Amino acid sequence: MRYATMGPGADPAAVDMCARILHACPRAVRGGWGRVLLDLELEARIGELTMPTAVIVGTADRLTPPEHADALAAALPHCTGLIELPGLGHMTPVEDPEAVTGVIRGLVEEFGTSHPTTAVEVKEQTT
């Protein structure tokens, strides 16, 4: 578990939490997700994404190595950047939540209100 999903310096409590989540998921469900991921074609429609997008990758990610992140960032029409988190594995939000939320927060601060209907939609939802 640790070798496949977490970076070498991962907090033991984070490794334990991920292991508990994995083991709580029935084998048939995990197998089903494996089949879905096997057939997943991200390239087919990635060019249709219209929102600004950042790509975050742990440099020690063994499930989706940094080379995959490079290709993803290159294919995104509005990629704001490729952020490499040194020494982290596949579970970057668990291993360094502050770094990941910082990137998301930055996207929201820079682009969150740039869509002309955003403020109207929020106001309509709250009234």
MODELLER restraints for C-alpha pairs under 7 A, 6 or more apart:
rsr = mdl.restraints
at = mdl.atoms
rsr.add(forms.Gaussian(group=physical.xy_distance, feature=features.Distance(at['CA:1:A'], at['CA:19:A']), mean=6.72, stdev=0.5))
rsr.add(forms.Gaussian(group=physical.xy_distance, feature=features.Distance(at['CA:2:A'], at['CA:15:A']), mean=6.22, stdev=0.5))
rsr.add(forms.Gaussian(group=physical.xy_distance, feature=features.Distance(at['CA:4:A'], at['CA:62:A']), mean=5.88, stdev=0.5))
rsr.add(forms.Gaussian(group=physical.xy_distance, feature=features.Distance(at['CA:4:A'], at['CA:63:A']), mean=6.61, stdev=0.5))
rsr.add(forms.Gaussian(group=physical.xy_distance, feature=features.Distance(at['CA:5:A'], at['CA:61:A']), mean=6.83, stdev=0.5))
rsr.add(forms.Gaussian(group=physical.xy_distance, feature=features.Distance(at['CA:5:A'], at['CA:62:A']), mean=6.81, stdev=0.5))
rsr.add(forms.Gaussian(group=physical.xy_distance, feature=features.Distance(at['CA:5:A'], at['CA:63:A']), mean=6.83, stdev=0.5))
rsr.add(forms.Gaussian(group=physical.xy_distance, feature=features.Distance(at['CA:5:A'], at['CA:89:A']), mean=5.62, stdev=0.5))
rsr.add(forms.Gaussian(group=physical.xy_distance, feature=features.Distance(at['CA:5:A'], at['CA:90:A']), mean=4.94, stdev=0.5))
rsr.add(forms.Gaussian(group=physical.xy_distance, feature=features.Distance(at['CA:5:A'], at['CA:91:A']), mean=6.11, stdev=0.5))
rsr.add(forms.Gaussian(group=physical.xy_distance, feature=features.Distance(at['CA:6:A'], at['CA:88:A']), mean=6.50, stdev=0.5))
rsr.add(forms.Gaussian(group=physical.xy_distance, feature=features.Distance(at['CA:6:A'], at['CA:89:A']), mean=4.23, stdev=0.5))
rsr.add(forms.Gaussian(group=physical.xy_distance, feature=features.Distance(at['CA:6:A'], at['CA:90:A']), mean=5.87, stdev=0.5))
rsr.add(forms.Gaussian(group=physical.xy_distance, feature=features.Distance(at['CA:6:A'], at['CA:91:A']), mean=5.96, stdev=0.5))
rsr.add(forms.Gaussian(group=physical.xy_distance, feature=features.Distance(at['CA:7:A'], at['CA:60:A']), mean=5.52, stdev=0.5))
rsr.add(forms.Gaussian(group=physical.xy_distance, feature=features.Distance(at['CA:7:A'], at['CA:61:A']), mean=7.00, stdev=0.5))
rsr.add(forms.Gaussian(group=physical.xy_distance, feature=features.Distance(at['CA:7:A'], at['CA:87:A']), mean=5.57, stdev=0.5))
rsr.add(forms.Gaussian(group=physical.xy_distance, feature=features.Distance(at['CA:7:A'], at['CA:88:A']), mean=4.31, stdev=0.5))
rsr.add(forms.Gaussian(group=physical.xy_distance, feature=features.Distance(at['CA:7:A'], at['CA:89:A']), mean=4.08, stdev=0.5))
rsr.add(forms.Gaussian(group=physical.xy_distance, feature=features.Distance(at['CA:8:A'], at['CA:87:A']), mean=6.77, stdev=0.5))
rsr.add(forms.Gaussian(group=physical.xy_distance, feature=features.Distance(at['CA:10:A'], at['CA:95:A']), mean=6.10, stdev=0.5))
rsr.add(forms.Gaussian(group=physical.xy_distance, feature=features.Distance(at['CA:14:A'], at['CA:94:A']), mean=6.50, stdev=0.5))
rsr.add(forms.Gaussian(group=physical.xy_distance, feature=features.Distance(at['CA:14:A'], at['CA:95:A']), mean=6.83, stdev=0.5))
rsr.add(forms.Gaussian(group=physical.xy_distance, feature=features.Distance(at['CA:46:A'], at['CA:75:A']), mean=6.92, stdev=0.5))
rsr.add(forms.Gaussian(group=physical.xy_distance, feature=features.Distance(at['CA:46:A'], at['CA:76:A']), mean=6.25, stdev=0.5))
rsr.add(forms.Gaussian(group=physical.xy_distance, feature=features.Distance(at['CA:47:A'], at['CA:75:A']), mean=6.80, stdev=0.5))
rsr.add(forms.Gaussian(group=physical.xy_distance, feature=features.Distance(at['CA:47:A'], at['CA:76:A']), mean=6.05, stdev=0.5))
rsr.add(forms.Gaussian(group=physical.xy_distance, feature=features.Distance(at['CA:47:A'], at['CA:77:A']), mean=5.82, stdev=0.5))
rsr.add(forms.Gaussian(group=physical.xy_distance, feature=features.Distance(at['CA:49:A'], at['CA:77:A']), mean=6.95, stdev=0.5))
rsr.add(forms.Gaussian(group=physical.xy_distance, feature=features.Distance(at['CA:50:A'], at['CA:78:A']), mean=6.81, stdev=0.5))
rsr.add(forms.Gaussian(group=physical.xy_distance, feature=features.Distance(at['CA:51:A'], at['CA:78:A']), mean=6.50, stdev=0.5))
rsr.add(forms.Gaussian(group=physical.xy_distance, feature=features.Distance(at['CA:52:A'], at['CA:78:A']), mean=4.90, stdev=0.5))
rsr.add(forms.Gaussian(group=physical.xy_distance, feature=features.Distance(at['CA:52:A'], at['CA:79:A']), mean=5.83, stdev=0.5))
rsr.add(forms.Gaussian(group=physical.xy_distance, feature=features.Distance(at['CA:52:A'], at['CA:80:A']), mean=6.20, stdev=0.5))
rsr.add(forms.Gaussian(group=physical.xy_distance, feature=features.Distance(at['CA:53:A'], at['CA:78:A']), mean=6.12, stdev=0.5))
rsr.add(forms.Gaussian(group=physical.xy_distance, feature=features.Distance(at['CA:53:A'], at['CA:79:A']), mean=4.84, stdev=0.5))
rsr.add(forms.Gaussian(group=physical.xy_distance, feature=features.Distance(at['CA:53:A'], at['CA:80:A']), mean=5.77, stdev=0.5))
rsr.add(forms.Gaussian(group=physical.xy_distance, feature=features.Distance(at['CA:54:A'], at['CA:79:A']), mean=5.59, stdev=0.5))
rsr.add(forms.Gaussian(group=physical.xy_distance, feature=features.Distance(at['CA:54:A'], at['CA:80:A']), mean=5.21, stdev=0.5))
rsr.add(forms.Gaussian(group=physical.xy_distance, feature=features.Distance(at['CA:54:A'], at['CA:81:A']), mean=5.24, stdev=0.5))
rsr.add(forms.Gaussian(group=physical.xy_distance, feature=features.Distance(at['CA:54:A'], at['CA:82:A']), mean=6.15, stdev=0.5))
rsr.add(forms.Gaussian(group=physical.xy_distance, feature=features.Distance(at['CA:55:A'], at['CA:69:A']), mean=6.61, stdev=0.5))
rsr.add(forms.Gaussian(group=physical.xy_distance, feature=features.Distance(at['CA:55:A'], at['CA:73:A']), mean=6.15, stdev=0.5))
rsr.add(forms.Gaussian(group=physical.xy_distance, feature=features.Distance(at['CA:55:A'], at['CA:81:A']), mean=6.37, stdev=0.5))
rsr.add(forms.Gaussian(group=physical.xy_distance, feature=features.Distance(at['CA:55:A'], at['CA:82:A']), mean=4.83, stdev=0.5))
rsr.add(forms.Gaussian(group=physical.xy_distance, feature=features.Distance(at['CA:55:A'], at['CA:83:A']), mean=6.08, stdev=0.5))
rsr.add(forms.Gaussian(group=physical.xy_distance, feature=features.Distance(at['CA:56:A'], at['CA:82:A']), mean=6.02, stdev=0.5))
rsr.add(forms.Gaussian(group=physical.xy_distance, feature=features.Distance(at['CA:56:A'], at['CA:83:A']), mean=4.77, stdev=0.5))
rsr.add(forms.Gaussian(group=physical.xy_distance, feature=features.Distance(at['CA:56:A'], at['CA:84:A']), mean=6.00, stdev=0.5))
rsr.add(forms.Gaussian(group=physical.xy_distance, feature=features.Distance(at['CA:57:A'], at['CA:66:A']), mean=6.15, stdev=0.5))
rsr.add(forms.Gaussian(group=physical.xy_distance, feature=features.Distance(at['CA:57:A'], at['CA:69:A']), mean=6.46, stdev=0.5))
rsr.add(forms.Gaussian(group=physical.xy_distance, feature=features.Distance(at['CA:57:A'], at['CA:83:A']), mean=6.34, stdev=0.5))
rsr.add(forms.Gaussian(group=physical.xy_distance, feature=features.Distance(at['CA:57:A'], at['CA:84:A']), mean=5.05, stdev=0.5))
rsr.add(forms.Gaussian(group=physical.xy_distance, feature=features.Distance(at['CA:57:A'], at['CA:85:A']), mean=6.09, stdev=0.5))
rsr.add(forms.Gaussian(group=physical.xy_distance, feature=features.Distance(at['CA:58:A'], at['CA:84:A']), mean=5.70, stdev=0.5))
rsr.add(forms.Gaussian(group=physical.xy_distance, feature=features.Distance(at['CA:58:A'], at['CA:85:A']), mean=4.69, stdev=0.5))
rsr.add(forms.Gaussian(group=physical.xy_distance, feature=features.Distance(at['CA:58:A'], at['CA:86:A']), mean=6.07, stdev=0.5))
rsr.add(forms.Gaussian(group=physical.xy_distance, feature=features.Distance(at['CA:58:A'], at['CA:87:A']), mean=6.36, stdev=0.5))
rsr.add(forms.Gaussian(group=physical.xy_distance, feature=features.Distance(at['CA:58:A'], at['CA:88:A']), mean=4.33, stdev=0.5))
rsr.add(forms.Gaussian(group=physical.xy_distance, feature=features.Distance(at['CA:58:A'], at['CA:89:A']), mean=4.90, stdev=0.5))
rsr.add(forms.Gaussian(group=physical.xy_distance, feature=features.Distance(at['CA:58:A'], at['CA:90:A']), mean=6.22, stdev=0.5))
rsr.add(forms.Gaussian(group=physical.xy_distance, feature=features.Distance(at['CA:58:A'], at['CA:92:A']), mean=6.27, stdev=0.5))
rsr.add(forms.Gaussian(group=physical.xy_distance, feature=features.Distance(at['CA:59:A'], at['CA:66:A']), mean=6.07, stdev=0.5))
rsr.add(forms.Gaussian(group=physical.xy_distance, feature=features.Distance(at['CA:59:A'], at['CA:84:A']), mean=6.13, stdev=0.5))
rsr.add(forms.Gaussian(group=physical.xy_distance, feature=features.Distance(at['CA:59:A'], at['CA:85:A']), mean=5.97, stdev=0.5))
rsr.add(forms.Gaussian(group=physical.xy_distance, feature=features.Distance(at['CA:59:A'], at['CA:86:A']), mean=5.16, stdev=0.5))
rsr.add(forms.Gaussian(group=physical.xy_distance, feature=features.Distance(at['CA:59:A'], at['CA:87:A']), mean=5.44, stdev=0.5))
rsr.add(forms.Gaussian(group=physical.xy_distance, feature=features.Distance(at['CA:59:A'], at['CA:88:A']), mean=5.82, stdev=0.5))
rsr.add(forms.Gaussian(group=physical.xy_distance, feature=features.Distance(at['CA:59:A'], at['CA:89:A']), mean=6.65, stdev=0.5))
rsr.add(forms.Gaussian(group=physical.xy_distance, feature=features.Distance(at['CA:60:A'], at['CA:87:A']), mean=5.23, stdev=0.5))
rsr.add(forms.Gaussian(group=physical.xy_distance, feature=features.Distance(at['CA:60:A'], at['CA:88:A']), mean=5.23, stdev=0.5))
rsr.add(forms.Gaussian(group=physical.xy_distance, feature=features.Distance(at['CA:60:A'], at['CA:89:A']), mean=4.62, stdev=0.5))
rsr.add(forms.Gaussian(group=physical.xy_distance, feature=features.Distance(at['CA:61:A'], at['CA:88:A']), mean=6.59, stdev=0.5))
rsr.add(forms.Gaussian(group=physical.xy_distance, feature=features.Distance(at['CA:61:A'], at['CA:89:A']), mean=3.89, stdev=0.5))
rsr.add(forms.Gaussian(group=physical.xy_distance, feature=features.Distance(at['CA:61:A'], at['CA:90:A']), mean=4.62, stdev=0.5))
rsr.add(forms.Gaussian(group=physical.xy_distance, feature=features.Distance(at['CA:62:A'], at['CA:89:A']), mean=6.79, stdev=0.5))
rsr.add(forms.Gaussian(group=physical.xy_distance, feature=features.Distance(at['CA:62:A'], at['CA:90:A']), mean=6.83, stdev=0.5))
rsr.add(forms.Gaussian(group=physical.xy_distance, feature=features.Distance(at['CA:63:A'], at['CA:90:A']), mean=6.35, stdev=0.5))
rsr.add(forms.Gaussian(group=physical.xy_distance, feature=features.Distance(at['CA:64:A'], at['CA:90:A']), mean=6.98, stdev=0.5))
rsr.add(forms.Gaussian(group=physical.xy_distance, feature=features.Distance(at['CA:73:A'], at['CA:79:A']), mean=6.01, stdev=0.5))
rsr.add(forms.Gaussian(group=physical.xy_distance, feature=features.Distance(at['CA:73:A'], at['CA:82:A']), mean=6.28, stdev=0.5))
rsr.add(forms.Gaussian(group=physical.xy_distance, feature=features.Distance(at['CA:88:A'], at['CA:95:A']), mean=6.73, stdev=0.5))
rsr.add(forms.Gaussian(group=physical.xy_distance, feature=features.Distance(at['CA:92:A'], at['CA:100:A']), mean=6.98, stdev=0.5))
rsr.add(forms.Gaussian(group=physical.xy_distance, feature=features.Distance(at['CA:93:A'], at['CA:100:A']), mean=5.72, stdev=0.5))
